[in-house]
Amino acid sequence: MLLKELFDKQEELDNIIRKNHVEANDKHSTVISKRFLAFIVELGEVLEDRITRRHRLEEYVDGLHFILSIGNELNAKDYVVNCATLDYIYKDIKLGRNNDIPFDLKKVIVDFGLLANKCRSFKFWSKKGMEMGASLNNEYTNLFYSYIEMAISLGFGVCEIEKAYLDKYKVNIERQDNGY
């Protein structure tokens, strides 16, 4: 599946959520802050000790929804979309990865923190706006790659993630149609 398709599906869902909820009146920085916080929650759920592989995949995909949503909100997805497919990113990571060094969760957390810092979404005291441009796009791309690297370390395959994402996407659309 093309990454653009994943981002487009997420944008469609986000637009429905905006239409159905108060979020339509929220400031852009508030929406991004909500997405960041939701991602942190999902990341914690992925790392729960006592869950099945299937449940871990579902939680991982929930986090992917928020990563895609953040990319859409920041208009930062183009760097990632240029890679064309999730399969390409998998191969790219596996080629550059030293398998003797285990995946380090701190990488996702640091990349998340660097992106959040560029967005200034948690710095309510700051008068500066969000940083834009190549620096923001690079931080987003780093977070996206780190999150995909985490999937590899958890043993999830590309097709597995895409199917789980599409299944959860359908559930989320149904929830919105039913007033969730």
C-alpha positions in Angstrom: 0.0 0.0 0.0 1.2 3.5 -0.8 2.0 5.6 2.2 0.0 8.4 0.6 -3.1 6.1 0.9 -2.5 5.7 4.6 -2.2 9.5 5.1 -5.2 10.1 3.0 -7.4 7.7 4.9 -6.3 9.2 8.2 -7.0 12.7 6.9 -10.5 11.5 5.9 -11.1 10.1 9.4 -9.7 13.2 11.0 -12.0 15.4 8.9 -15.0 13.4 10.1 -13.9 13.7 13.7 -13.5 17.5 13.3 -17.0 17.7 11.8 -18.6 15.6 14.6 -16.8 17.0 17.6 -15.8 20.3 19.3 -12.3 19.8 17.8 -13.6 21.8 14.8 -13.4 24.9 17.0 -10.0 24.1 18.6 -6.9 26.0 17.7 -4.4 24.2 15.5 -1.9 24.0 18.4 -4.6 22.4 20.6 -5.4 19.8 18.0 -1.7 18.9 17.7 -1.3 18.8 21.5 -4.2 16.4 21.7 -2.7 14.1 19.0 0.7 14.1 20.8 -0.9 13.2 24.1 -3.0 10.4 22.4 0.2 9.1 20.8 1.9 8.9 24.2 -1.0 7.0 25.6 -0.9 4.5 22.7 2.8 4.1 23.0 2.4 3.1 26.7 -0.3 0.6 25.7 2.0 -1.0 23.1 4.6 -1.6 25.8 2.2 -3.3 28.3 3.8 -6.5 29.5 0.8 -8.8 29.7 -0.9 -8.4 26.3 -1.1 -10.8 23.4 0.8 -10.2 20.2 -2.6 -9.5 18.5 -3.5 -6.9 21.1 0.0 -5.3 20.9 -0.5 -5.0 17.1 -3.9 -3.3 17.6 -2.3 -0.8 20.1 0.6 -0.3 17.7 -1.8 0.6 14.9 -3.7 3.0 17.2 -0.4 4.8 17.7 0.2 4.7 13.9 -3.2 6.5 13.5 -1.9 9.4 15.6 1.5 9.5 13.9 -0.3 9.8 10.5 -2.7 12.4 11.9 0.2 14.4 13.3 1.9 14.3 9.9 -1.3 15.5 8.3 -1.7 18.3 10.8 1.9 19.5 10.4 1.9 19.2 6.6 5.0 17.2 7.2 4.0 14.0 5.5 5.5 14.8 2.1 9.0 13.7 3.3 7.7 10.3 4.3 5.3 10.0 1.3 8.2 10.3 -1.1 9.3 6.9 0.1 6.2 5.6 -1.6 5.5 2.5 0.5 5.7 1.1 4.0 7.6 -1.9 2.5 10.3 0.5 1.2 10.7 2.0 4.6 11.0 -1.4 6.1 13.7 -2.4 3.7 15.5 0.9 4.2 15.5 0.5 8.0 16.6 -3.2 7.8 19.5 -2.3 5.5 20.8 0.4 7.7 20.1 -1.3 11.0 22.7 -3.2 13.0 20.8 -6.3 14.2 23.3 -6.8 17.0 22.0 -3.7 18.7 18.5 -4.2 20.0 15.9 -1.5 19.3 15.9 1.2 21.9 12.6 2.7 22.8 14.4 5.8 23.9 14.8 6.5 20.2 11.0 6.9 19.7 10.8 9.0 22.9 13.6 11.3 21.9 12.3 11.7 18.4 8.9 12.4 19.8 10.3 15.0 22.2 12.3 16.7 19.4 9.2 17.0 17.2 7.0 18.2 20.1 9.7 20.8 20.9 9.6 22.1 17.3 5.8 22.4 17.5 5.9 24.2 20.8 2.5 22.7 21.5 3.3 22.0 25.2 5.1 25.4 25.7 2.0 27.4 26.6 4.3 30.2 27.9 6.2 30.5 24.7 5.3 33.4 22.4 7.1 31.8 19.5 5.0 29.9 17.0 5.6 26.5 15.6 8.8 26.0 13.7 8.1 25.2 10.1 10.1 23.9 7.1 12.7 21.4 6.6 13.7 21.1 10.3 10.1 20.2 11.3 9.8 17.8 8.4 13.0 16.1 9.4 11.9 15.6 13.0 8.6 14.2 11.9 10.3 11.8 9.5 12.7 10.7 12.3 9.7 9.9 14.5 7.9 8.1 11.7 11.0 5.9 11.0 11.6 5.3 14.7 8.0 4.1 15.1 8.3 1.8 12.1 11.6 0.5 13.5 9.7 -0.4 16.7 7.3 -2.5 14.6 10.2 -4.4 13.1 11.6 -5.0 16.6 8.2 -6.3 17.8 8.1 -8.7 14.8 5.2 -7.1 12.9 5.3 -7.3 9.1 4.2 -4.7 6.6 1.1 -6.6 5.4 0.1 -7.3 9.0 0.4 -3.6 9.9 -1.5 -2.4 6.8 -4.3 -4.9 7.4 -4.6 -4.0 11.0 -4.6 -0.3 10.2 -7.4 -0.7 7.6 -9.4 -2.9 10.0 -9.1 -0.3 12.7 -9.9 2.5 10.2 -13.2 0.8 9.4 -14.0 0.5 13.1 -13.2 4.2 13.6 -15.4 5.2 10.7 -18.3 3.1 12.1 -17.8 4.6 15.5 -18.1 8.1 14.0 -21.2 7.2 12.0 -22.7 5.9 15.3 -22.0 9.1 17.3 -18.8 7.9 19.2 
